[in-house]
Amino acid sequence: MGWPVVLTPQSQDDLREIVSFIARDSPDHARRFGHLLVDTALSLGEQPERGRMVPEQDDPAVREILRGAYRIIYEVVREPGAVFVLRFWHGARGRPEIPKV
């Protein structure tokens, strides 16, 4: 049994924008890719510290994993023991603003 994974409102907005953008060309691909991003994020509950520290941050709790050109940026919060997904971000968009939980 792993830690709960919470998609923050900002990450949900990011995900909607990504899926909408991809859906312009391929709704099926957009749906599958959206599910892939969510499944990858949810898998963080089993190994929350497997991602690398985010280079823009000087905080070992803020980490990221990559899925293709996309960054899944998240924060590991020991109390209450949860993973908060902060952003889904395409690397070509530059540096994201990373909110704190």
Secondary structure, 3 states (H helix, E strand, C coil): CCCCEEECHHHHHHHHHHHHHHHCCCHHHHHHHHHHHHHHHHHHHCCCCCCEECCCCCCCCEEEEEECCEEEEEEEECCCCEEEEEEEEEHHHCCCCCCCC
